[in-house]
Amino acid sequence: MDTIIKAPQALKAKVMLWTDVTYHDMEEIDKIQSIPDLESAFCSVLGVDLPEPRKGVLLELYVQTVLFCREHSFSKEQTSALLSIIKSIHEANVETPLNNSEECFKYCRELLLCHSVRVKLDLSLSYSGPPTVEDSSVPAAVEDVTDTEAVPKKDGTSSETQQASITAAAGVTSELKALIEQEVREHMTRVSGQLDQRIKEIASQHSSALDSSQNHKAKK
């Protein structure tokens, strides 16, 4: 019987908050201290049901992820997201017997970038258009327009003036959106560069450690 081998797939990164581990799951996991109990929890929460030794290796991966998060004071949200990232990368890696290291590396990098940027905005827009007689502090752009016809106001303004005010406000909003998108892109570029540099440093450290080990064995 022929076996169909799945070719490596290009995967698209997405935000993984509460994807596999819910808030309730994290509350229960946070209460667990012993490693056997953590392994039992992951068997249930993440559906780990594999033959040994694969099961033990995968559970060790998840347990060490949680211990890492605890050591670095990760929040429930951050721990849940990291567990899903690790799970997703592992599943991508084992989905095919073919070499898909390049695809997995790119997927891992995009996932980390996707979860490394948080943009908090507190925007307050105001339009200093012609005030009305009733309340000179209320911009004309925020008056409720219920009729498309040009209805004169007490100060001589019309719906056409209101429409112009709304258009101007929309232009300001569009400019702000462009500035925000530019700032996010620049920040993503900086994070990407920092991530690439860190990956190169780790690879260099591993390579040096491997060379040192090999030289030590050769001397023996």
Helices and strands as residue ranges (DSSP letters): H 23-31, H 35-45, H 54-71, H 76-94, H 101-114, G 140-142, H 159-219
